[in-house]
Amino acid sequence: MKSNDVINLLEQLAPKRYACDWDNVGLLVGRRDKEVKKIMIALDASLSVIEQAAANKADMLITHHPMIFSAIKKVDYDDITGKKIAKLIANDITYVAAHTNMDAAVMADIAAKKMELIDARPLDVTYTEKMYKLAVYVPVESADLVRSTMLNDGAGFYGNYSHCSYNIAGKGTYMPLEGTNPYKGTVNKFEVTDEIKIETLVSDSNKNRIIRHMLEVHPYEEVAYDLYEISDSGYDIGVGKIGRIKEPVELIECVNIVKAQFGINNLRLVGDPDKKVRFIAICPGAGKSVVKNAIKMGADVLVTGDIDHHTALDAYEDGLCIIDAGHFCTEHFIVDYLKNHLLRCFYKDDLDNKDIEVISAKEESPFIFL
């Protein structure tokens, strides 16, 4: 498998269009045609992590945080960023970052599930996916194949449900003209046949692929289908989540849940430990930018990291409690998730990539509590 193939798998999981405008994601160092046999996953492209990748003879390094955020004018080996780039190139390691696109596509959902949030929605929308209704007319005997092809390809997502479709039995009429090769019927003879109209939902990003695959398995020479944009409808994707828990709990109990779910021993708390909370916002990593959104959307508490003194003070006076569990600890779970996701992709029956090894780097938070 080439580097570009792995990058495409990442793009399917966390499309670059989900990323914030200021972010820098995707291929940052290396070449797309590099043959990949070993991949290392890490939260940060620290010098230690890059050295681990080189020592383990990794062909590719994937991190959550980009090593390069803004344009650089020179690669100076005495500069830490230049030193990292040089080591990556010297060891022929392709380096890829998946940051706020991964936050929006995966990170926020996992964090919300850890907190058992109900009716969770994005704290800060970074992308709205347009939705369409796809309707296709299929002979009865081919309906199962065409339907399963579309649904297994990503059609039919509706809220927390997948594989949704509506199927209507009816009669199709047509007359094959000269030069045609009809699936059923005779040239120049009017035909009536039993058909199923399959309706399902597709997103703007996957509609072309789903239609293409549908056409490949459809038996008709000329396929009748309709695609309607659903006005005032879209799927919001973004950073962080806000939702509610089943029953209110004291803030200190929420602290204990965060510690247990994210493997944290120490954290900082803003607010009265005895205060009852029910509406919880969570933003893995640095959450200063979503504090105002959390307040506006009615959160009782925000779980995040990297909150400074003045932001904490203002939030407290505005009625928002904050659990600052640290940047590293609230995000590091993405390493194992991404590792397992790639392994599942490589071990699919239709892919011959079972010899690719995926390993995690050894890393820890730069902060020590004394």
C-alpha positions as CSV (number, residue, x, y, z in Angstrom):
1,M,0.0,0.0,0.0
2,K,1.2,3.5,-0.9
3,S,1.2,6.5,1.4
4,N,-1.5,8.1,-0.7
5,D,-3.7,5.1,-0.1
6,V,-3.4,5.5,3.7
7,I,-4.0,9.3,3.3
8,N,-7.2,8.5,1.4
9,L,-8.4,6.2,4.3
10,L,-7.8,9.1,6.7
11,E,-9.6,11.4,4.4
12,Q,-12.6,9.0,4.3
13,L,-12.7,9.0,8.2
14,A,-12.0,12.7,8.7
15,P,-12.3,14.8,5.5
16,K,-10.1,17.8,5.2
17,R,-13.1,20.0,4.5
18,Y,-14.1,19.5,8.2
19,A,-11.0,21.3,9.4
20,C,-10.9,24.9,10.6
21,D,-9.6,27.5,8.2
22,W,-6.5,28.2,10.3
23,D,-5.5,24.5,10.6
24,N,-2.9,22.6,8.6
25,V,-3.8,19.0,8.0
26,G,-3.0,16.2,5.5
27,L,0.4,15.4,4.1
28,L,3.0,17.8,5.6
29,V,6.3,16.0,4.9
30,G,7.3,13.2,2.5
31,R,6.0,11.6,-0.6
32,R,2.7,10.0,-1.6
33,D,4.2,7.1,-3.5
34,K,6.1,5.8,-0.5
35,E,5.5,2.0,0.0
36,V,4.1,1.6,3.5
37,K,4.6,-1.5,5.7
38,K,4.7,0.1,9.2
39,I,2.8,3.1,10.6
40,M,3.3,4.9,13.9
41,I,0.5,6.9,15.5
42,A,1.0,9.6,18.1
43,L,-0.7,12.7,19.5
44,D,2.3,15.0,18.8
45,A,5.2,14.9,16.3
46,S,7.8,15.6,19.1
47,L,11.4,14.9,18.5
48,S,11.1,11.9,20.7
49,V,8.2,10.5,18.7
50,I,10.1,11.0,15.4
51,E,13.1,9.3,16.8
52,Q,10.9,6.4,17.8
53,A,9.5,6.2,14.3
54,A,13.0,6.2,12.9
55,A,14.2,3.5,15.3
56,N,11.2,1.3,14.5
57,K,11.8,1.8,10.8
58,A,8.3,3.3,10.3
59,D,7.4,4.3,6.8
60,M,4.7,6.7,7.9
61,L,4.0,8.9,11.0
62,I,0.4,10.1,11.7
63,T,-0.2,12.6,14.5
64,H,-3.2,14.5,15.7
65,H,-1.4,17.8,16.2
66,P,0.3,19.3,13.1
67,M,4.1,19.8,13.5
68,I,3.8,22.7,11.0
69,F,1.0,25.3,11.6
70,S,2.2,28.2,9.5
71,A,4.4,28.8,6.5
72,I,8.2,28.3,7.2
73,K,10.8,30.2,5.2
74,K,13.8,28.0,5.9
75,V,14.7,24.5,7.3
76,D,17.4,25.3,9.9
77,Y,18.8,22.2,11.6
78,D,19.5,24.3,14.7
79,D,15.7,25.1,15.0
80,I,13.5,22.4,16.5
81,T,11.1,22.3,13.6
82,G,13.9,22.2,11.1
83,K,15.5,19.4,13.0
84,K,12.3,17.4,13.0
85,I,11.8,17.9,9.2
86,A,15.3,16.9,8.5
87,K,15.0,13.7,10.6
88,L,11.8,12.8,8.8
89,I,13.3,13.3,5.4
90,A,16.6,11.5,6.3
91,N,14.6,8.5,7.3
92,D,12.2,8.7,4.4
93,I,9.2,8.9,6.8
94,T,6.0,10.3,5.3
95,Y,4.3,12.6,7.9
96,V,0.6,13.3,8.0
97,A,-1.5,15.2,10.5
98,A,-5.3,15.0,11.2
99,H,-6.3,17.7,13.6
100,T,-9.5,19.7,13.7
101,N,-10.9,17.6,10.9
102,M,-10.4,14.6,13.2
103,D,-11.9,16.7,16.1
104,A,-15.0,17.3,14.1
105,A,-15.4,13.8,12.5
106,V,-14.4,11.5,15.5
107,M,-13.0,13.1,18.6
108,A,-16.1,15.0,19.8
109,D,-18.4,12.0,19.3
110,I,-16.1,9.6,21.3
111,A,-15.7,12.2,24.1
112,A,-19.5,12.7,24.2
113,K,-20.1,8.9,24.4
114,K,-17.5,8.7,27.3
115,M,-19.6,11.2,29.2
116,E,-22.9,9.4,28.1
117,L,-24.3,12.6,26.7
118,I,-27.9,12.5,25.3
119,D,-28.9,14.5,22.2
120,A,-25.4,15.7,21.7
121,R,-24.8,18.4,19.1
122,P,-21.6,20.4,18.0
123,L,-20.4,23.2,20.2
124,D,-18.8,25.0,17.3
125,V,-19.9,24.1,13.7
126,T,-17.1,24.0,11.2
127,Y,-18.9,22.4,8.3
128,T,-22.5,21.7,7.3
129,E,-23.1,18.7,5.0
130,K,-26.0,19.2,2.5
131,M,-28.4,16.3,2.4
132,Y,-30.2,14.9,-0.6
133,K,-33.0,12.3,-1.2
134,L,-32.0,9.7,-3.8
135,A,-34.9,7.7,-5.4
136,V,-34.2,4.9,-7.9
137,Y,-36.6,2.6,-9.7
138,V,-35.5,-1.1,-9.7
139,P,-37.0,-4.4,-10.9
140,V,-38.3,-6.4,-8.0
141,E,-35.8,-9.2,-8.3
142,S,-32.8,-6.7,-8.1
143,A,-34.1,-4.5,-5.3
144,D,-32.2,-6.2,-2.5
145,L,-28.9,-5.9,-4.4
146,V,-29.3,-2.3,-5.4
147,R,-30.6,-1.3,-1.9
148,S,-27.8,-3.0,0.0
149,T,-25.2,-1.5,-2.3
150,M,-26.3,2.0,-1.6
151,L,-26.8,1.5,2.1
152,N,-23.5,-0.3,2.7
153,D,-21.8,2.5,0.8
154,G,-23.0,5.2,3.2
155,A,-26.5,6.0,2.2
156,G,-29.4,6.0,4.6
157,F,-28.0,7.8,7.7
158,Y,-30.7,9.5,9.7
159,G,-29.7,10.8,13.1
160,N,-28.4,7.9,15.1
161,Y,-29.8,5.4,12.6
162,S,-28.1,3.9,9.6
163,H,-29.3,1.9,6.6
164,C,-32.6,3.8,6.4
165,S,-34.7,3.5,3.2
166,Y,-38.3,3.6,2.1
167,N,-39.5,1.1,-0.5
168,I,-42.6,1.5,-2.7
169,A,-44.0,-1.1,-5.0
170,G,-45.3,0.1,-8.4
171,K,-45.6,-0.4,-12.1
172,G,-43.0,0.8,-14.6
173,T,-43.7,1.4,-18.3
174,Y,-41.4,1.7,-21.2
175,M,-40.9,0.8,-24.9
176,P,-37.4,-0.2,-26.0
177,L,-36.5,1.5,-29.3
178,E,-34.2,0.3,-32.1
179,G,-30.6,-0.2,-31.0
180,T,-31.4,-0.9,-27.4
181,N,-30.7,-4.1,-25.4
182,P,-33.5,-4.2,-22.8
183,Y,-33.1,-6.1,-19.5
184,K,-36.8,-7.1,-20.0
185,G,-39.1,-6.8,-23.0
186,T,-38.9,-6.6,-26.8
187,V,-37.8,-3.8,-29.1
188,N,-40.8,-1.6,-30.3
189,K,-43.2,-3.3,-27.8
190,F,-44.8,-1.4,-24.9
191,E,-43.9,-3.0,-21.6
192,V,-45.3,-2.9,-18.1
193,T,-43.2,-4.4,-15.3
194,D,-43.2,-4.7,-11.5
195,E,-40.7,-2.3,-9.9
196,I,-39.6,-1.0,-6.5
197,K,-38.9,2.6,-5.9
198,I,-36.1,2.8,-3.3
199,E,-35.8,6.2,-1.5
200,T,-32.9,7.0,0.8
201,L,-30.7,9.9,2.1
202,V,-27.3,10.7,0.8
203,S,-24.9,13.5,1.7
204,D,-23.3,16.0,-0.6
205,S,-19.9,14.4,-0.2
206,N,-20.9,10.8,-0.9
207,K,-23.8,11.2,-3.4
208,N,-21.6,10.8,-6.5
209,R,-19.9,7.7,-5.2
210,I,-23.2,6.1,-4.1
211,I,-24.9,6.8,-7.5
212,R,-21.9,5.5,-9.4
213,H,-21.9,2.2,-7.4
214,M,-25.7,2.0,-7.7
215,L,-25.4,2.2,-11.5
216,E,-22.8,-0.5,-11.6
217,V,-25.1,-3.1,-10.0
218,H,-28.4,-1.9,-11.5
219,P,-29.6,-4.3,-14.3
220,Y,-31.2,-1.7,-16.5
221,E,-29.5,-0.3,-19.6
222,E,-31.0,3.2,-18.8
223,V,-31.5,3.7,-15.1
224,A,-34.3,6.0,-13.9
225,Y,-33.4,7.8,-10.7
226,D,-34.0,11.2,-9.1
227,L,-31.9,13.3,-6.8
228,Y,-33.5,16.1,-4.7
229,E,-31.7,18.6,-2.5
230,I,-33.5,18.8,0.9
231,S,-33.9,22.5,1.5
232,D,-33.1,23.9,5.0
233,S,-31.6,20.6,5.9
234,G,-28.0,19.6,6.6
235,Y,-25.8,17.7,9.0
236,D,-23.8,20.0,11.2
237,I,-20.2,18.9,12.0
238,G,-17.9,20.6,14.4
239,V,-15.6,20.9,17.3
240,G,-16.8,19.7,20.7
241,K,-20.3,18.5,21.8
242,I,-23.0,19.6,24.2
243,G,-25.7,17.4,25.6
244,R,-27.4,16.3,28.7
245,I,-27.0,13.3,31.1
246,K,-30.0,11.2,32.3
247,E,-30.1,12.8,35.8
248,P,-28.4,15.8,37.4
249,V,-25.3,15.0,39.4
250,E,-23.1,17.1,41.7
251,L,-20.1,18.7,39.9
252,I,-17.7,16.6,42.0
253,E,-19.3,13.4,40.6
254,C,-18.9,14.8,37.1
255,V,-15.2,15.3,38.0
256,N,-15.0,11.6,39.0
257,I,-16.5,10.5,35.7
258,V,-14.0,12.6,33.7
259,K,-11.1,11.1,35.8
260,A,-12.4,7.5,35.2
261,Q,-13.2,7.9,31.5
262,F,-10.0,9.7,30.5
263,G,-7.6,8.1,32.9
264,I,-6.7,11.3,34.7
265,N,-5.4,11.6,38.2
266,N,-5.2,15.4,38.6
267,L,-7.3,18.2,37.1
268,R,-8.4,21.8,37.8
269,L,-11.9,22.7,38.7
270,V,-13.8,26.0,38.3
271,G,-17.1,26.1,40.3
272,D,-18.8,24.8,43.4
273,P,-18.1,21.0,43.8
274,D,-21.6,20.6,45.2
275,K,-23.4,22.3,42.4
276,K,-25.9,20.2,40.4
277,V,-25.1,19.9,36.7
278,R,-27.0,18.2,33.9
279,F,-26.1,19.9,30.6
280,I,-22.4,19.1,29.8
281,A,-20.2,20.5,27.1
282,I,-17.0,18.8,26.2
283,C,-14.2,19.9,24.0
284,P,-11.1,17.7,24.0
285,G,-7.8,19.6,23.9
286,A,-7.8,23.4,24.2
287,G,-11.3,24.7,24.8
288,K,-10.9,28.4,25.4
289,S,-12.5,29.2,22.0
290,V,-15.8,27.4,22.8
291,V,-16.4,28.9,26.3
292,K,-18.8,31.5,25.0
293,N,-20.6,28.9,22.9
294,A,-21.0,26.7,25.9
295,I,-22.5,29.5,27.9
296,K,-24.8,30.5,25.1
297,M,-26.0,27.0,24.6
298,G,-26.8,26.5,28.3
299,A,-24.1,24.3,29.5
300,D,-23.7,23.8,33.3
301,V,-20.1,22.7,32.9
302,L,-17.4,22.5,30.2
303,V,-14.9,19.7,30.2
304,T,-11.8,20.7,28.3
305,G,-8.1,21.7,28.7
306,D,-5.8,24.7,28.6
307,I,-8.0,27.3,30.3
308,D,-6.2,30.4,31.4
309,H,-6.9,32.5,34.6
310,H,-9.0,35.3,32.9
311,T,-11.1,32.9,30.9
312,A,-11.8,30.8,34.0
313,L,-12.8,33.9,36.0
314,D,-15.1,35.2,33.3
315,A,-16.7,31.8,32.9
316,Y,-17.3,31.4,36.6
317,E,-18.9,34.8,36.9
318,D,-21.1,33.9,33.9
319,G,-22.3,30.8,35.6
320,L,-20.3,28.2,33.7
321,C,-18.3,25.6,35.7
322,I,-15.1,24.3,34.0
323,I,-13.3,21.0,34.4
324,D,-9.8,21.6,33.0
325,A,-8.5,18.0,32.6
326,G,-5.5,19.0,30.5
327,H,-4.9,19.0,26.7
328,F,-2.9,15.7,26.5
329,C,-5.3,13.6,28.7
330,T,-8.5,14.7,27.0
331,E,-7.2,13.8,23.5
332,H,-4.7,11.0,23.8
333,F,-7.5,8.4,23.4
334,I,-7.5,9.2,19.6
335,V,-4.2,7.4,19.2
336,D,-5.7,4.0,20.1
337,Y,-8.9,4.7,18.1
338,L,-6.9,5.6,15.0
339,K,-4.7,2.6,15.3
340,N,-7.6,0.2,15.6
341,H,-9.5,2.0,12.8
342,L,-6.6,1.6,10.3
343,L,-6.1,-2.1,11.3
344,R,-9.8,-2.7,10.6
345,C,-9.4,-1.1,7.2
346,F,-6.4,-3.1,6.4
347,Y,-8.0,-6.4,7.5
348,K,-11.1,-6.1,5.4
349,D,-11.6,-9.1,3.2
350,D,-11.4,-7.1,0.0
351,L,-8.0,-5.5,0.9
352,D,-4.8,-7.4,0.7
353,N,-2.9,-5.3,3.3
354,K,-2.8,-7.6,6.3
355,D,1.0,-7.3,6.5
356,I,0.9,-3.6,7.4
357,E,1.9,-3.0,11.1
358,V,0.4,-0.1,13.1
359,I,2.1,0.9,16.3
360,S,1.6,3.6,18.9
361,A,4.4,5.9,20.1
362,K,5.3,6.2,23.7
363,E,4.5,9.7,24.9
364,E,3.3,11.6,27.9
365,S,2.1,15.0,28.9
366,P,4.9,17.6,29.2
367,F,3.4,18.7,32.5
368,I,4.4,17.2,35.9
369,F,2.2,17.8,38.9
370,L,4.3,18.3,42.1
